[in-house]
Amino acid sequence: MSKETRLKLGLRIRQLRKKYGYTQEKLSELSEIDYKHIQLLESKRPPAIKIDTLEKIAKAFNMSISKFLDFN
């Protein structure tokens, strides 16, 4: 996964999180993903992200993974 794609995903997570009024802690709780990992995903140097993690985050936003990934 390219750095550009990882940055776009992190931005998408942050934008949706703010739109839904979630803190990083709340998203962590809803997605069952460690809070520190949410922080890393939204950082300037995000790690590669597993499909399972994307599914959990999409579910926390009550959307399909395809809708979650539609950030054009």
Jmol script that loads the backbone (N, CA, C; Angstrom):
load data "model"
ATOM      1  N   MET A   1       0.855  -1.162   0.000  1.00  0.00           N
ATOM      2  CA  MET A   1       0.000   0.000   0.000  1.00  0.00           C
ATOM      3  C   MET A   1       0.905   1.231   0.000  1.00  0.00           C
ATOM      4  N   SER A   2       0.644   2.156  -0.902  1.00  0.00           N
ATOM      5  CA  SER A   2       1.495   3.335  -1.006  1.00  0.00           C
ATOM      6  C   SER A   2       1.248   4.296   0.155  1.00  0.00           C
ATOM      7  N   LYS A   3       2.220   5.136   0.411  1.00  0.00           N
ATOM      8  CA  LYS A   3       2.091   6.124   1.477  1.00  0.00           C
ATOM      9  C   LYS A   3       0.920   7.059   1.173  1.00  0.00           C
ATOM     10  N   GLU A   4       0.749   7.413  -0.082  1.00  0.00           N
ATOM     11  CA  GLU A   4      -0.349   8.299  -0.480  1.00  0.00           C
ATOM     12  C   GLU A   4      -1.709   7.678  -0.131  1.00  0.00           C
ATOM     13  N   THR A   5      -1.861   6.401  -0.402  1.00  0.00           N
ATOM     14  CA  THR A   5      -3.110   5.711  -0.079  1.00  0.00           C
ATOM     15  C   THR A   5      -3.319   5.651   1.425  1.00  0.00           C
ATOM     16  N   ARG A   6      -2.264   5.360   2.158  1.00  0.00           N
ATOM     17  CA  ARG A   6      -2.371   5.317   3.626  1.00  0.00           C
ATOM     18  C   ARG A   6      -2.763   6.681   4.183  1.00  0.00           C
ATOM     19  N   LEU A   7      -2.198   7.757   3.620  1.00  0.00           N
ATOM     20  CA  LEU A   7      -2.545   9.108   4.065  1.00  0.00           C
ATOM     21  C   LEU A   7      -4.013   9.425   3.751  1.00  0.00           C
ATOM     22  N   LYS A   8      -4.481   9.023   2.570  1.00  0.00           N
ATOM     23  CA  LYS A   8      -5.882   9.246   2.205  1.00  0.00           C
ATOM     24  C   LYS A   8      -6.831   8.504   3.139  1.00  0.00           C
ATOM     25  N   LEU A   9      -6.481   7.270   3.478  1.00  0.00           N
ATOM     26  CA  LEU A   9      -7.308   6.500   4.403  1.00  0.00           C
ATOM     27  C   LEU A   9      -7.339   7.155   5.782  1.00  0.00           C
ATOM     28  N   GLY A  10      -6.192   7.625   6.241  1.00  0.00           N
ATOM     29  CA  GLY A  10      -6.133   8.305   7.532  1.00  0.00           C
ATOM     30  C   GLY A  10      -6.974   9.566   7.544  1.00  0.00           C
ATOM     31  N   LEU A  11      -6.915  10.308   6.456  1.00  0.00           N
ATOM     32  CA  LEU A  11      -7.725  11.521   6.336  1.00  0.00           C
ATOM     33  C   LEU A  11      -9.207  11.174   6.306  1.00  0.00           C
ATOM     34  N   ARG A  12      -9.553  10.115   5.597  1.00  0.00           N
ATOM     35  CA  ARG A  12     -10.950   9.672   5.528  1.00  0.00           C
ATOM     36  C   ARG A  12     -11.458   9.287   6.919  1.00  0.00           C
ATOM     37  N   ILE A  13     -10.645   8.575   7.662  1.00  0.00           N
ATOM     38  CA  ILE A  13     -11.022   8.192   9.027  1.00  0.00           C
ATOM     39  C   ILE A  13     -11.248   9.443   9.866  1.00  0.00           C
ATOM     40  N   ARG A  14     -10.318  10.380   9.808  1.00  0.00           N
ATOM     41  CA  ARG A  14     -10.435  11.610  10.597  1.00  0.00           C
ATOM     42  C   ARG A  14     -11.681  12.404  10.208  1.00  0.00           C
ATOM     43  N   GLN A  15     -11.924  12.550   8.903  1.00  0.00           N
ATOM     44  CA  GLN A  15     -13.088  13.314   8.446  1.00  0.00           C
ATOM     45  C   GLN A  15     -14.390  12.674   8.912  1.00  0.00           C
ATOM     46  N   LEU A  16     -14.502  11.375   8.751  1.00  0.00           N
ATOM     47  CA  LEU A  16     -15.720  10.694   9.193  1.00  0.00           C
ATOM     48  C   LEU A  16     -15.865  10.752  10.716  1.00  0.00           C
ATOM     49  N   ARG A  17     -14.779  10.605  11.406  1.00  0.00           N
ATOM     50  CA  ARG A  17     -14.812  10.649  12.863  1.00  0.00           C
ATOM     51  C   ARG A  17     -15.347  11.995  13.343  1.00  0.00           C
ATOM     52  N   LYS A  18     -14.870  13.058  12.733  1.00  0.00           N
ATOM     53  CA  LYS A  18     -15.332  14.397  13.116  1.00  0.00           C
ATOM     54  C   LYS A  18     -16.784  14.614  12.688  1.00  0.00           C
ATOM     55  N   LYS A  19     -17.145  14.129  11.503  1.00  0.00           N
ATOM     56  CA  LYS A  19     -18.524  14.258  11.020  1.00  0.00           C
ATOM     57  C   LYS A  19     -19.499  13.575  11.980  1.00  0.00           C
ATOM     58  N   TYR A  20     -19.113  12.435  12.495  1.00  0.00           N
ATOM     59  CA  TYR A  20     -19.964  11.667  13.404  1.00  0.00           C
ATOM     60  C   TYR A  20     -19.838  12.149  14.850  1.00  0.00           C
ATOM     61  N   GLY A  21     -18.936  13.075  15.100  1.00  0.00           N
ATOM     62  CA  GLY A  21     -18.746  13.595  16.444  1.00  0.00           C
ATOM     63  C   GLY A  21     -18.018  12.642  17.380  1.00  0.00           C
ATOM     64  N   TYR A  22     -17.229  11.746  16.818  1.00  0.00           N
ATOM     65  CA  TYR A  22     -16.487  10.771  17.613  1.00  0.00           C
ATOM     66  C   TYR A  22     -15.103  11.320  17.964  1.00  0.00           C
ATOM     67  N   THR A  23     -14.680  11.047  19.163  1.00  0.00           N
ATOM     68  CA  THR A  23     -13.279  11.248  19.520  1.00  0.00           C
ATOM     69  C   THR A  23     -12.523  10.007  19.058  1.00  0.00           C
ATOM     70  N   GLN A  24     -11.208  10.070  19.099  1.00  0.00           N
ATOM     71  CA  GLN A  24     -10.422   8.876  18.776  1.00  0.00           C
ATOM     72  C   GLN A  24     -10.736   7.763  19.770  1.00  0.00           C
ATOM     73  N   GLU A  25     -10.970   8.131  21.000  1.00  0.00           N
ATOM     74  CA  GLU A  25     -11.297   7.142  22.028  1.00  0.00           C
ATOM     75  C   GLU A  25     -12.633   6.463  21.720  1.00  0.00           C
ATOM     76  N   LYS A  26     -13.629   7.248  21.308  1.00  0.00           N
ATOM     77  CA  LYS A  26     -14.951   6.696  20.996  1.00  0.00           C
ATOM     78  C   LYS A  26     -14.863   5.767  19.785  1.00  0.00           C
ATOM     79  N   LEU A  27     -14.134   6.182  18.743  1.00  0.00           N
ATOM     80  CA  LEU A  27     -13.964   5.331  17.571  1.00  0.00           C
ATOM     81  C   LEU A  27     -13.246   4.041  17.962  1.00  0.00           C
ATOM     82  N   SER A  28     -12.267   4.156  18.818  1.00  0.00           N
ATOM     83  CA  SER A  28     -11.544   2.983  19.305  1.00  0.00           C
ATOM     84  C   SER A  28     -12.497   2.009  19.991  1.00  0.00           C
ATOM     85  N   GLU A  29     -13.354   2.542  20.832  1.00  0.00           N
ATOM     86  CA  GLU A  29     -14.326   1.713  21.555  1.00  0.00           C
ATOM     87  C   GLU A  29     -15.308   1.051  20.592  1.00  0.00           C
ATOM     88  N   LEU A  30     -15.853   1.815  19.654  1.00  0.00           N
ATOM     89  CA  LEU A  30     -16.853   1.286  18.724  1.00  0.00           C
ATOM     90  C   LEU A  30     -16.272   0.263  17.746  1.00  0.00           C
ATOM     91  N   SER A  31     -15.047   0.481  17.339  1.00  0.00           N
ATOM     92  CA  SER A  31     -14.420  -0.399  16.345  1.00  0.00           C
ATOM     93  C   SER A  31     -13.639  -1.544  16.983  1.00  0.00           C
ATOM     94  N   GLU A  32     -13.451  -1.467  18.295  1.00  0.00           N
ATOM     95  CA  GLU A  32     -12.649  -2.456  19.018  1.00  0.00           C
ATOM     96  C   GLU A  32     -11.211  -2.508  18.499  1.00  0.00           C
ATOM     97  N   ILE A  33     -10.697  -1.324  18.188  1.00  0.00           N
ATOM     98  CA  ILE A  33      -9.314  -1.160  17.742  1.00  0.00           C
ATOM     99  C   ILE A  33      -8.611  -0.305  18.790  1.00  0.00           C
ATOM    100  N   ASP A  34      -7.403  -0.675  19.130  1.00  0.00           N
ATOM    101  CA  ASP A  34      -6.657   0.060  20.135  1.00  0.00           C
ATOM    102  C   ASP A  34      -6.581   1.548  19.794  1.00  0.00           C
ATOM    103  N   TYR A  35      -6.792   2.374  20.798  1.00  0.00           N
ATOM    104  CA  TYR A  35      -6.751   3.831  20.643  1.00  0.00           C
ATOM    105  C   TYR A  35      -5.458   4.314  19.993  1.00  0.00           C
ATOM    106  N   LYS A  36      -4.343   3.739  20.403  1.00  0.00           N
ATOM    107  CA  LYS A  36      -3.042   4.139  19.834  1.00  0.00           C
ATOM    108  C   LYS A  36      -2.962   3.817  18.341  1.00  0.00           C
ATOM    109  N   HIS A  37      -3.616   2.750  17.924  1.00  0.00           N
ATOM    110  CA  HIS A  37      -3.613   2.398  16.502  1.00  0.00           C
ATOM    111  C   HIS A  37      -4.444   3.413  15.703  1.00  0.00           C
ATOM    112  N   ILE A  38      -5.557   3.854  16.250  1.00  0.00           N
ATOM    113  CA  ILE A  38      -6.364   4.898  15.602  1.00  0.00           C
ATOM    114  C   ILE A  38      -5.506   6.152  15.437  1.00  0.00           C
ATOM    115  N   GLN A  39      -4.783   6.512  16.482  1.00  0.00           N
ATOM    116  CA  GLN A  39      -3.886   7.666  16.405  1.00  0.00           C
ATOM    117  C   GLN A  39      -2.871   7.498  15.280  1.00  0.00           C
ATOM    118  N   LEU A  40      -2.266   6.324  15.197  1.00  0.00           N
ATOM    119  CA  LEU A  40      -1.269   6.064  14.151  1.00  0.00           C
ATOM    120  C   LEU A  40      -1.880   6.152  12.751  1.00  0.00           C
ATOM    121  N   LEU A  41      -3.085   5.611  12.593  1.00  0.00           N
ATOM    122  CA  LEU A  41      -3.733   5.638  11.282  1.00  0.00           C
ATOM    123  C   LEU A  41      -4.011   7.059  10.812  1.00  0.00           C
ATOM    124  N   GLU A  42      -4.257   7.960  11.746  1.00  0.00           N
ATOM    125  CA  GLU A  42      -4.546   9.356  11.403  1.00  0.00           C
ATOM    126  C   GLU A  42      -3.292  10.227  11.371  1.00  0.00           C
ATOM    127  N   SER A  43      -2.146   9.661  11.650  1.00  0.00           N
ATOM    128  CA  SER A  43      -0.908  10.437  11.740  1.00  0.00           C
ATOM    129  C   SER A  43      -0.325  10.741  10.357  1.00  0.00           C
ATOM    130  N   LYS A  44       0.768  11.492  10.368  1.00  0.00           N
ATOM    131  CA  LYS A  44       1.467  11.840   9.119  1.00  0.00           C
ATOM    132  C   LYS A  44       2.268  10.669   8.560  1.00  0.00           C
ATOM    133  N   ARG A  45       2.439   9.630   9.371  1.00  0.00           N
ATOM    134  CA  ARG A  45       3.173   8.430   8.951  1.00  0.00           C
ATOM    135  C   ARG A  45       2.350   7.189   9.285  1.00  0.00           C
ATOM    136  N   PRO A  46       1.203   7.049   8.629  1.00  0.00           N
ATOM    137  CA  PRO A  46       0.340   5.911   8.958  1.00  0.00           C
ATOM    138  C   PRO A  46       0.922   4.581   8.489  1.00  0.00           C
ATOM    139  N   PRO A  47       0.708   3.544   9.276  1.00  0.00           N
ATOM    140  CA  PRO A  47       1.163   2.210   8.875  1.00  0.00           C
ATOM    141  C   PRO A  47       0.210   1.623   7.839  1.00  0.00           C
ATOM    142  N   ALA A  48       0.619   0.524   7.240  1.00  0.00           N
ATOM    143  CA  ALA A  48      -0.297  -0.213   6.357  1.00  0.00           C
ATOM    144  C   ALA A  48      -1.479  -0.668   7.199  1.00  0.00           C
ATOM    145  N   ILE A  49      -2.623  -0.779   6.566  1.00  0.00           N
ATOM    146  CA  ILE A  49      -3.834  -1.121   7.305  1.00  0.00           C
ATOM    147  C   ILE A  49      -4.409  -2.424   6.762  1.00  0.00           C
ATOM    148  N   LYS A  50      -4.796  -3.304   7.658  1.00  0.00           N
ATOM    149  CA  LYS A  50      -5.358  -4.595   7.262  1.00  0.00           C
ATOM    150  C   LYS A  50      -6.827  -4.440   6.904  1.00  0.00           C
ATOM    151  N   ILE A  51      -7.307  -5.297   6.032  1.00  0.00           N
ATOM    152  CA  ILE A  51      -8.705  -5.260   5.615  1.00  0.00           C
ATOM    153  C   ILE A  51      -9.631  -5.470   6.807  1.00  0.00           C
ATOM    154  N   ASP A  52      -9.243  -6.300   7.752  1.00  0.00           N
ATOM    155  CA  ASP A  52     -10.061  -6.514   8.954  1.00  0.00           C
ATOM    156  C   ASP A  52     -10.234  -5.212   9.737  1.00  0.00           C
ATOM    157  N   THR A  53      -9.172  -4.438   9.807  1.00  0.00           N
ATOM    158  CA  THR A  53      -9.225  -3.155  10.504  1.00  0.00           C
ATOM    159  C   THR A  53     -10.150  -2.194   9.769  1.00  0.00           C
ATOM    160  N   LEU A  54     -10.058  -2.164   8.447  1.00  0.00           N
ATOM    161  CA  LEU A  54     -10.956  -1.307   7.653  1.00  0.00           C
ATOM    162  C   LEU A  54     -12.415  -1.695   7.867  1.00  0.00           C
ATOM    163  N   GLU A  55     -12.678  -2.982   7.917  1.00  0.00           N
ATOM    164  CA  GLU A  55     -14.052  -3.448   8.134  1.00  0.00           C
ATOM    165  C   GLU A  55     -14.575  -3.010   9.496  1.00  0.00           C
ATOM    166  N   LYS A  56     -13.750  -3.101  10.521  1.00  0.00           N
ATOM    167  CA  LYS A  56     -14.160  -2.693  11.860  1.00  0.00           C
ATOM    168  C   LYS A  56     -14.458  -1.197  11.917  1.00  0.00           C
ATOM    169  N   ILE A  57     -13.614  -0.410  11.256  1.00  0.00           N
ATOM    170  CA  ILE A  57     -13.822   1.039  11.250  1.00  0.00           C
ATOM    171  C   ILE A  57     -15.086   1.390  10.478  1.00  0.00           C
ATOM    172  N   ALA A  58     -15.277   0.771   9.316  1.00  0.00           N
ATOM    173  CA  ALA A  58     -16.493   1.020   8.525  1.00  0.00           C
ATOM    174  C   ALA A  58     -17.731   0.669   9.346  1.00  0.00           C
ATOM    175  N   LYS A  59     -17.687  -0.441  10.053  1.00  0.00           N
ATOM    176  CA  LYS A  59     -18.813  -0.864  10.881  1.00  0.00           C
ATOM    177  C   LYS A  59     -19.097   0.161  11.982  1.00  0.00           C
ATOM    178  N   ALA A  60     -18.051   0.737  12.560  1.00  0.00           N
ATOM    179  CA  ALA A  60     -18.219   1.761  13.599  1.00  0.00           C
ATOM    180  C   ALA A  60     -18.954   2.982  13.055  1.00  0.00           C
ATOM    181  N   PHE A  61     -18.805   3.239  11.760  1.00  0.00           N
ATOM    182  CA  PHE A  61     -19.504   4.346  11.104  1.00  0.00           C
ATOM    183  C   PHE A  61     -20.827   3.890  10.481  1.00  0.00           C
ATOM    184  N   ASN A  62     -21.175   2.623  10.735  1.00  0.00           N
ATOM    185  CA  ASN A  62     -22.427   2.048  10.234  1.00  0.00           C
ATOM    186  C   ASN A  62     -22.525   2.137   8.711  1.00  0.00           C
ATOM    187  N   MET A  63     -21.439   1.766   8.051  1.00  0.00           N
ATOM    188  CA  MET A  63     -21.435   1.783   6.586  1.00  0.00           C
ATOM    189  C   MET A  63     -20.674   0.581   6.054  1.00  0.00           C
ATOM    190  N   SER A  64     -20.949   0.284   4.803  1.00  0.00           N
ATOM    191  CA  SER A  64     -20.240  -0.819   4.152  1.00  0.00           C
ATOM    192  C   SER A  64     -18.791  -0.400   3.905  1.00  0.00           C
ATOM    193  N   ILE A  65     -17.945  -1.385   3.746  1.00  0.00           N
ATOM    194  CA  ILE A  65     -16.544  -1.073   3.479  1.00  0.00           C
ATOM    195  C   ILE A  65     -16.394  -0.381   2.122  1.00  0.00           C
ATOM    196  N   SER A  66     -17.242  -0.725   1.157  1.00  0.00           N
ATOM    197  CA  SER A  66     -17.149  -0.066  -0.156  1.00  0.00           C
ATOM    198  C   SER A  66     -17.508   1.411  -0.047  1.00  0.00           C
ATOM    199  N   LYS A  67     -18.511   1.742   0.763  1.00  0.00           N
ATOM    200  CA  LYS A  67     -18.861   3.146   0.958  1.00  0.00           C
ATOM    201  C   LYS A  67     -17.743   3.854   1.722  1.00  0.00           C
ATOM    202  N   PHE A  68     -17.186   3.200   2.712  1.00  0.00           N
ATOM    203  CA  PHE A  68     -16.090   3.771   3.479  1.00  0.00           C
ATOM    204  C   PHE A  68     -14.901   4.094   2.567  1.00  0.00           C
ATOM    205  N   LEU A  69     -14.602   3.203   1.630  1.00  0.00           N
ATOM    206  CA  LEU A  69     -13.459   3.397   0.746  1.00  0.00           C
ATOM    207  C   LEU A  69     -13.723   4.346  -0.416  1.00  0.00           C
ATOM    208  N   ASP A  70     -14.956   4.793  -0.572  1.00  0.00           N
ATOM    209  CA  ASP A  70     -15.310   5.720  -1.648  1.00  0.00           C
ATOM    210  C   ASP A  70     -15.000   7.152  -1.204  1.00  0.00           C
ATOM    211  N   PHE A  71     -13.719   7.509  -1.270  1.00  0.00           N
ATOM    212  CA  PHE A  71     -13.322   8.840  -0.813  1.00  0.00           C
ATOM    213  C   PHE A  71     -12.859   9.727  -1.956  1.00  0.00           C
ATOM    214  N   ASN A  72     -13.391   9.503  -3.150  1.00  0.00           N
ATOM    215  CA  ASN A  72     -13.039  10.360  -4.299  1.00  0.00           C
ATOM    216  C   ASN A  72     -13.858  11.617  -4.307  1.00  0.00           C
TER     217      ASN A  72
END
end "model"
wireframe off; spacefill off
backbone 0.3
color backbone group
